[in-house]
Amino acid sequence: MKKLTQYHKKLKFTYVKITVLTLFCCTFFLKGYTLLQKSGENLFHVFINNVEIGTTGDAASAQTLLAQARRNIASESEELTFIDAEMTLEGEEVLWGEVDSEKELLAKMEEALRGHICQTMQRSYTMKVNEYMVNLSSAEEVRQLLQAAIDKYDSSGNFQVELVHDTEREFSVLTTNIVDLSEQESAQDEASYSEGGVQTLISQLGADVDTGEEMDFSDYELGVLQVDFAEEVEVVEAYLPESQLTDLSTAIEEVTKDQETPGEYEVVAGDTLSEIAIKVNIPMDQIIEMNSEMLEDENSTIRVGDKLVITVPEPELSVERIEQNYYEESYDADVVYVDNDSWYTNQTQVLQQPSAGFRKVVADVSYLNENETSREILKEEIVLEAVPKIVERGTIVPPTYIKPISGGRQTSGFGRRSAPTRGASTYHKGIDWAVPTGTAVFASCGGTVVKAGWGSGYGYVVYIDHEDGRQTRYAHLSRVLVNVGETVEQGERIALSGNTGVSTGPHLHFEILINGTQVNPLDYLE
């Protein structure tokens, strides 16, 4: 029995030694298993978006590896990459634990992060002109877009767009600079050509001499002289999703194609709706439709200073340019006016009929897109002298006419009508306004009273002669307040309205006569 006990003790000691040796071997030879120090949480399970991807014995190194994994993924592309991923760690205290190497854990993190890439933001460039914005994939595409706007008017290809930093802006904003390639080439040629000594001095002196000779037509440099953008162009770098980028061909069409832009036209003296339609190249019915609050039809009255809404075809990016052009044309001489201080300004007489001339011209013409804005004639050769139109015109401002009564409802207009009562005319020679008897009647224009009293079918009347040769008549009055020969001012009270003579009710009948013939008063009242 004693031998059995000794054998059991020996066997137990051997087992303990084998166990210790086995653990020692596991520590140094089994991959991933580490003897961990017992000091609280010493083994950490790493989770990406709540999914376990590995383990580590150092929480701080996990954060470092995550940052490295993000950098590695970002370095694979020049674009801006967004990853929606959150790392969490769950720690525990153990004696032995399997942990991943840093290399393994980094690879697992990268794999997990790639599965949560939200969107790749591409480096792009946003071009802004006024309220218009377009996003392109590169600065070169922006330059090509701007070049297309210039090439629309520069068929020779002499002008090239460059993008340069805007020195007036705090941020990294690009703007445009347009280079004249022909001037660059000329400057390079001058730099490459050198003369020395006396020859150089002679050349410089010769260049400074002004011969005073007039330039011939062949001496002018014809074509586009200068090109620039009419609006400020801003270009900024940005990171945007591919869905927000515009392809170059679409952007070129948007920027260079004429758009219907709201505009305004101010009526000037002599304008009619038909003439305005020709000037702005818009059908008259469209002008009437756009100005329905002001215009009813083609016969609507327009006055100097009225502002009409029109649509002007303009591109998003406007181009200004100066062209030097040679042309031959018929031309008219300026009208020559001869003032007559005894005539009114509405009186004119042509003293000499015009005749067109013919000339050769070189001129600098300024344009905004397709529209000419100014013209400077540099050289002109008259082949056939134009004969001017000579017009004699008055200088005296003619008198004006106002409505002779305040308020009132128009009951009969000028022209043909059905006779309202027996004895009344079927051709009405004035305007009727219904007003209560006793309403004040005023002189439509200043002048001299030539009749004041009974006027047969007109009842009581007042006739006034005016200095422009016209006459006004006021009829069916209840009372006359002026006498023949009396001078009255415009707006002065001359009578009271009534219902005398052939009349269907209280009203004022008003006429304007030119050379003894009645005309429509509404055409002359202010």
Disulfide bonds with the S-S distance in Angstrom:
none
